[in-house]
Amino acid sequence: GIAADGAVGISAAWALRAPAAKAIAIVLQELSVPPGLYPLDVSVTINGDVAGRETLHGLDKSGAAPRTLTFAIPETTRGAPFFDIVLVNSNWITESILGTTRLIAYKLLRLSAMP
């Protein structure tokens, strides 16, 4: 799932209403963490069809701007009134904040449809 601050752990899912869309853009912020989390693969499906996979490498000490991943909506799915978008991550870490533990791989900043 997705936490209130955008943290994504094992996987995340959305329903997006955008019948004219031909692609989606996912804007995320990779983490600056100890070795072991990255590289990680983000696999994306749209309405059950594979849209693609991207590899994230994490941030170096200087940090980096948010990263935008773009995936074409599979031809068999285009024109649907809604898109069920699922991200599945190959790796994640455990993070503790004020005594609460959660899984995190990156922070989701935005998901949008593209014409």
FIZA-459831 format. One line per field, with one value per atom (N, C-alpha, C, O): residue in one letter; residue number from 1; y, z, x; atom name. Coordinates in steps of 0.05 Angstrom, whole numbers, plus 5000, padded with zeros to 4 digits. Atoms other than C-alpha are relative to their C-alpha. Example, Ala and Ser with C-alpha at 12.3 -4.5 7.8 and 13.67 -1.06 7.14 Angstrom:
REM FIZA-459831
residuo <- A	A	A	A	S	S	S	S
num <- 1	1	1	1	2	2	2	2
v <- 4976	4910	5024	5024	4976	4979	5022	5044
w <- 5000	5156	5000	5013	4999	5143	5014	5018
u <- 5018	5246	5018	5039	4984	5273	4985	4995
atomo <- N	CA	C	O	N	CA	C	O
//
This chain:
REM FIZA-459831
residuo <- G	G	G	G	I	I	I	I	A	A	A	A	A	A	A	A	D	D	D	D	G	G	G	G	A	A	A	A	V	V	V	V	G	G	G	G	I	I	I	I	S	S	S	S	A	A	A	A	A	A	A	A	W	W	W	W	A	A	A	A	L	L	L	L	R	R	R	R	A	A	A	A	P	P	P	P	A	A	A	A	A	A	A	A	K	K	K	K	A	A	A	A	I	I	I	I	A	A	A	A	I	I	I	I	V	V	V	V	L	L	L	L	Q	Q	Q	Q	E	E	E	E	L	L	L	L	S	S	S	S	V	V	V	V	P	P	P	P	P	P	P	P	G	G	G	G	L	L	L	L	Y	Y	Y	Y	P	P	P	P	L	L	L	L	D	D	D	D	V	V	V	V	S	S	S	S	V	V	V	V	T	T	T	T	I	I	I	I	N	N	N	N	G	G	G	G	D	D	D	D	V	V	V	V	A	A	A	A	G	G	G	G	R	R	R	R	E	E	E	E	T	T	T	T	L	L	L	L	H	H	H	H	G	G	G	G	L	L	L	L	D	D	D	D	K	K	K	K	S	S	S	S	G	G	G	G	A	A	A	A	A	A	A	A	P	P	P	P	R	R	R	R	T	T	T	T	L	L	L	L	T	T	T	T	F	F	F	F	A	A	A	A	I	I	I	I	P	P	P	P	E	E	E	E	T	T	T	T	T	T	T	T	R	R	R	R	G	G	G	G	A	A	A	A	P	P	P	P	F	F	F	F	F	F	F	F	D	D	D	D	I	I	I	I	V	V	V	V	L	L	L	L	V	V	V	V	N	N	N	N	S	S	S	S	N	N	N	N	W	W	W	W	I	I	I	I	T	T	T	T	E	E	E	E	S	S	S	S	I	I	I	I	L	L	L	L	G	G	G	G	T	T	T	T	T	T	T	T	R	R	R	R	L	L	L	L	I	I	I	I	A	A	A	A	Y	Y	Y	Y	K	K	K	K	L	L	L	L	L	L	L	L	R	R	R	R	L	L	L	L	S	S	S	S	A	A	A	A	M	M	M	M	P	P	P	P
num <- 1	1	1	1	2	2	2	2	3	3	3	3	4	4	4	4	5	5	5	5	6	6	6	6	7	7	7	7	8	8	8	8	9	9	9	9	10	10	10	10	11	11	11	11	12	12	12	12	13	13	13	13	14	14	14	14	15	15	15	15	16	16	16	16	17	17	17	17	18	18	18	18	19	19	19	19	20	20	20	20	21	21	21	21	22	22	22	22	23	23	23	23	24	24	24	24	25	25	25	25	26	26	26	26	27	27	27	27	28	28	28	28	29	29	29	29	30	30	30	30	31	31	31	31	32	32	32	32	33	33	33	33	34	34	34	34	35	35	35	35	36	36	36	36	37	37	37	37	38	38	38	38	39	39	39	39	40	40	40	40	41	41	41	41	42	42	42	42	43	43	43	43	44	44	44	44	45	45	45	45	46	46	46	46	47	47	47	47	48	48	48	48	49	49	49	49	50	50	50	50	51	51	51	51	52	52	52	52	53	53	53	53	54	54	54	54	55	55	55	55	56	56	56	56	57	57	57	57	58	58	58	58	59	59	59	59	60	60	60	60	61	61	61	61	62	62	62	62	63	63	63	63	64	64	64	64	65	65	65	65	66	66	66	66	67	67	67	67	68	68	68	68	69	69	69	69	70	70	70	70	71	71	71	71	72	72	72	72	73	73	73	73	74	74	74	74	75	75	75	75	76	76	76	76	77	77	77	77	78	78	78	78	79	79	79	79	80	80	80	80	81	81	81	81	82	82	82	82	83	83	83	83	84	84	84	84	85	85	85	85	86	86	86	86	87	87	87	87	88	88	88	88	89	89	89	89	90	90	90	90	91	91	91	91	92	92	92	92	93	93	93	93	94	94	94	94	95	95	95	95	96	96	96	96	97	97	97	97	98	98	98	98	99	99	99	99	100	100	100	100	101	101	101	101	102	102	102	102	103	103	103	103	104	104	104	104	105	105	105	105	106	106	106	106	107	107	107	107	108	108	108	108	109	109	109	109	110	110	110	110	111	111	111	111	112	112	112	112	113	113	113	113	114	114	114	114	115	115	115	115
v <- 4976	5000	5025	5024	4974	5073	5014	5017	4986	5110	5029	5038	4972	5181	5018	5037	4984	5208	4991	5000	5010	5170	4976	4965	5024	5112	4976	4970	5025	5049	4977	4980	5023	4981	4979	4982	5023	4914	5006	5000	4995	4938	5023	5032	4978	4993	4997	4987	5002	4996	5025	5037	4977	5052	4993	4975	4999	5061	5028	5047	4974	5117	5002	4985	4996	5145	5019	5043	4985	5168	4985	4975	5017	5134	5008	4991	4992	5175	4997	5003	5002	5161	4979	4958	5020	5126	4991	4973	5007	5125	5011	5027	4989	5137	5009	4999	4990	5176	4996	5004	5004	5156	5015	5010	4984	5207	4990	4989	5011	5179	5011	5021	4992	5195	4975	4962	5022	5142	5008	5032	4995	5135	5000	4989	5001	5148	4983	4992	5019	5086	4983	4984	5018	5036	4980	4975	5020	4985	4977	4970	5023	4928	5003	4984	4995	4960	5001	4989	4996	4981	4984	4979	4994	4962	4984	4962	5015	4943	5005	5026	4999	4929	5008	4997	4993	4962	4989	4998	5011	4920	5012	5016	4986	4954	4984	4975	5011	4923	5020	5034	4983	4960	4982	4969	5018	4923	4971	4957	5027	4859	4995	4973	5003	4869	5013	5034	4990	4879	5026	5026	4974	4952	5004	5018	4998	4945	4997	4992	5002	4945	5020	5023	4982	4996	4993	4982	5006	4988	5027	5045	4977	5039	4994	4971	5004	5049	5015	5012	4985	5094	5025	5031	4974	5160	4998	4981	4998	5176	5022	5032	4981	5223	5028	5044	4974	5284	5003	5025	5000	5264	5003	5003	4998	5271	5010	5009	4991	5301	4976	4954	5022	5259	4988	5002	5015	5207	4995	4988	5005	5200	4975	4972	5024	5131	5002	5008	4998	5129	4972	4958	5026	5067	5004	5017	5000	5059	4982	4961	5017	5032	4980	4987	5021	4965	5004	5012	4997	4967	4986	4997	5016	4914	5013	5006	4987	4959	5029	5040	4972	5028	5004	4986	4994	5061	4990	4997	5009	5027	5025	5044	4977	5075	5005	5027	4998	5060	4982	4962	5017	5032	4992	5009	5011	4987	4998	4982	4999	5003	4988	4995	5013	4958	5001	4995	5000	4968	4978	4976	5020	4909	5003	5004	4995	4919	4975	4958	5024	4867	5000	4980	4998	4893	5023	5041	4979	4937	4998	4977	5001	4954	5006	5014	4993	4962	5026	5030	4974	5032	5004	4998	4994	5052	5030	5044	4972	5120	5002	4993	4996	5138	4974	4974	5025	5065	4984	4962	5015	5045	4991	5006	5012	4998	4997	4989	5004	4998	4991	4993	5007	4973	5023	5037	4978	5023	4993	4981	5003	5021	5027	5031	4973	5093	5016	5005	4983	5152	5007	5017	4993	5161	5030	5038	4971	5235	5006	5023	4995	5231	4978	4966	5018	5185	5015	5024	4985	5216	4986	4971	5011	5198	5019	5043	4984	5222	4994	4971	5004	5233	4984	4979
w <- 5000	5000	5000	4997	5000	5003	5026	5034	4975	5069	4994	4971	5003	5080	4989	4975	5010	5066	4973	4964	5026	5000	5001	4980	4999	5026	4988	4994	5012	4985	5009	5007	4991	5012	4979	4958	5018	4978	4973	4952	5024	4928	5005	5028	4998	4914	4977	4955	5021	4874	5000	5020	5004	4846	4979	4962	5022	4803	4989	5004	5013	4753	4978	4961	5020	4712	4979	4984	5022	4646	4974	4963	5023	4586	4975	4957	5024	4534	5004	4985	4995	4566	4983	4977	5015	4526	5016	5009	4984	4581	5029	5033	4973	4656	5008	4998	4989	4692	5030	5043	4971	4762	5009	5000	4989	4799	5028	5045	4974	4858	5009	4993	4989	4904	5012	5030	4989	4916	5027	5033	4973	4986	5001	4984	4994	5012	5025	5047	4978	5055	4998	4978	5001	5073	4977	4968	5022	5018	5007	5031	4996	5009	4988	4979	5011	4986	4969	4955	5028	4917	4989	5004	5020	4861	5006	5017	4998	4861	4975	4962	5024	4804	5008	5028	4997	4800	4975	4953	5022	4758	5000	5022	5002	4733	4982	4960	5016	4709	4999	5018	5004	4681	4991	4970	5005	4683	4995	4978	5001	4692	4978	4977	5021	4630	5009	5021	4993	4639	4984	4959	5013	4624	4999	4982	5000	4641	5027	5047	4976	4692	4998	4977	4998	4715	5024	5044	4978	4759	5014	5000	4984	4815	5013	5021	4989	4841	5026	5037	4975	4901	4997	4975	5000	4919	5011	5028	4988	4931	5022	5027	4977	4989	4991	5008	5009	4945	4996	4992	5005	4936	4970	4954	5028	4871	4998	5016	5006	4840	4999	4994	5003	4839	4972	4953	5025	4784	4988	5003	5014	4732	4984	4966	5016	4705	4982	4992	5019	4643	4988	4979	5011	4620	4981	4987	5019	4558	5010	5021	4993	4571	4977	4954	5020	4535	4981	4990	5020	4470	5007	5003	4993	4496	5022	5026	4977	4555	4993	5007	5007	4521	4995	4984	5004	4521	5023	5023	4977	4585	5017	5018	4984	4630	5025	5034	4976	4690	4995	4981	5001	4697	5028	5046	4975	4754	4997	4982	5003	4763	5025	5048	4977	4807	4996	4975	4999	4825	5020	5042	4983	4854	5001	4980	4996	4883	5006	5021	4995	4884	5027	5036	4974	4950	5015	5004	4983	5009	5027	5031	4973	5079	5021	5015	4977	5148	5011	5014	4989	5176	5026	5026	4975	5248	5003	5002	4995	5261	5025	5025	4975	5332	5010	5018	4989	5351	4981	4988	5020	5288	4978	4967	5021	5238	4975	4975	5026	5164	4980	4984	5022	5099	4980	4976	5019	5049	4979	4984	5023	4980	4988	4978	5011	4957	5008	5020	4995	4964	4974	4956	5023	4913	5002	5023	5000	4895	4983	4990	5018	4838	4980	4971	5022	4789	4982	4992	5017	4728	4973	4965	5027	4660	4980	4984	5022	4596	4974	4969	5025	4529	4979	4957
u <- 5016	5000	5017	5042	4988	5016	4994	4971	5004	5027	4992	4995	5008	5001	5022	5017	4977	5071	5011	5031	4992	5076	5018	5026	4982	5119	4986	4963	5009	5111	5018	5042	4985	5132	5002	5015	4999	5121	4986	4997	5015	5069	4980	4976	5019	5018	4980	4988	5020	4953	4983	4977	5017	4910	4979	4983	5019	4848	5001	4999	4997	4856	4979	4977	5021	4799	5012	5016	4988	4830	4997	5017	5004	4798	5015	5019	4985	4837	5030	5045	4971	4905	5014	5002	4983	4960	5024	5038	4977	5012	4994	4976	5001	5022	5028	5048	4974	5076	4999	4980	4998	5098	5024	5047	4978	5140	5006	4988	4992	5179	5026	5042	4974	5236	5013	5003	4984	5288	5011	5013	4991	5316	5031	5044	4971	5386	5003	5000	4999	5396	5025	5039	4977	5450	4998	4975	5001	5469	4981	4978	5017	5421	4973	4961	5027	5356	5002	4986	4997	5380	5023	5042	5021	5381	4975	4976	5025	5308	4984	4986	5017	5260	4972	4961	5028	5191	4986	4990	5016	5143	4973	4961	5026	5080	4981	4988	5021	5015	4977	4972	5023	4955	4977	4979	5023	4888	5010	4998	4990	4928	5020	5033	4980	4972	5026	5027	4973	5047	5005	5004	4993	5066	5030	5040	4971	5140	5012	4999	4984	5195	5023	5035	4977	5246	5017	5007	4982	5307	5007	5016	4992	5319	5027	5032	4973	5390	5005	5027	4997	5379	5016	5026	4986	5411	5028	5033	4974	5483	4998	4976	5001	5501	4991	4982	5008	5487	4970	4960	5029	5414	4995	5014	5007	5377	4972	4956	5028	5315	4982	4991	5019	5252	5003	5011	4998	5251	4973	4954	5025	5196	5002	5020	5002	5179	4976	4954	5022	5136	4995	5013	5007	5098	4976	4957	5022	5055	4978	4983	5023	4985	4998	4997	5001	4982	4976	4954	5020	4942	4974	4952	5023	4894	4983	4960	5013	4876	4991	4973	5007	4871	4970	4957	5028	4803	4982	4958	5016	4780	4992	5008	5008	4741	5017	5020	4983	4786	5024	5023	4977	4856	5008	5010	4990	4877	5030	5040	4971	4951	5012	5006	4987	4994	5030	5041	4971	5067	5009	4998	4989	5106	5030	5043	4972	5175	5015	5005	4984	5231	5013	5024	4986	5259	4989	4976	5009	5243	5015	5028	4987	5269	4979	4957	5017	5239	5009	5034	4994	5236	4984	4960	5014	5218	4998	5018	5005	5187	4982	4960	5015	5165	4988	4965	5010	5158	4982	4974	5016	5119	5018	5034	4983	5151	4984	4960	5013	5134	5021	5045	4983	5162	5001	4981	4998	5189	5021	5042	4981	5223	5007	5029	4997	5214	4975	4956	5024	5165	4987	5000	5016	5111	4992	4981	5007	5102	4975	4959	5023	5051	4997	5017	5006	5017	4980	4960	5018	4984	4998	5015	5005	4955	5012	5014	4988	4988	4984	4977	5015	4953	5016	5006
atomo <- N	CA	C	O	N	CA	C	O	N	CA	C	O	N	CA	C	O	N	CA	C	O	N	CA	C	O	N	CA	C	O	N	CA	C	O	N	CA	C	O	N	CA	C	O	N	CA	C	O	N	CA	C	O	N	CA	C	O	N	CA	C	O	N	CA	C	O	N	CA	C	O	N	CA	C	O	N	CA	C	O	N	CA	C	O	N	CA	C	O	N	CA	C	O	N	CA	C	O	N	CA	C	O	N	CA	C	O	N	CA	C	O	N	CA	C	O	N	CA	C	O	N	CA	C	O	N	CA	C	O	N	CA	C	O	N	CA	C	O	N	CA	C	O	N	CA	C	O	N	CA	C	O	N	CA	C	O	N	CA	C	O	N	CA	C	O	N	CA	C	O	N	CA	C	O	N	CA	C	O	N	CA	C	O	N	CA	C	O	N	CA	C	O	N	CA	C	O	N	CA	C	O	N	CA	C	O	N	CA	C	O	N	CA	C	O	N	CA	C	O	N	CA	C	O	N	CA	C	O	N	CA	C	O	N	CA	C	O	N	CA	C	O	N	CA	C	O	N	CA	C	O	N	CA	C	O	N	CA	C	O	N	CA	C	O	N	CA	C	O	N	CA	C	O	N	CA	C	O	N	CA	C	O	N	CA	C	O	N	CA	C	O	N	CA	C	O	N	CA	C	O	N	CA	C	O	N	CA	C	O	N	CA	C	O	N	CA	C	O	N	CA	C	O	N	CA	C	O	N	CA	C	O	N	CA	C	O	N	CA	C	O	N	CA	C	O	N	CA	C	O	N	CA	C	O	N	CA	C	O	N	CA	C	O	N	CA	C	O	N	CA	C	O	N	CA	C	O	N	CA	C	O	N	CA	C	O	N	CA	C	O	N	CA	C	O	N	CA	C	O	N	CA	C	O	N	CA	C	O	N	CA	C	O	N	CA	C	O	N	CA	C	O	N	CA	C	O	N	CA	C	O	N	CA	C	O	N	CA	C	O	N	CA	C	O	N	CA	C	O	N	CA	C	O	N	CA	C	O	N	CA	C	O	N	CA	C	O	N	CA	C	O	N	CA	C	O	N	CA	C	O	N	CA	C	O	N	CA	C	O	N	CA	C	O	N	CA	C	O	N	CA	C	O	N	CA	C	O	N	CA	C	O	N	CA	C	O
//
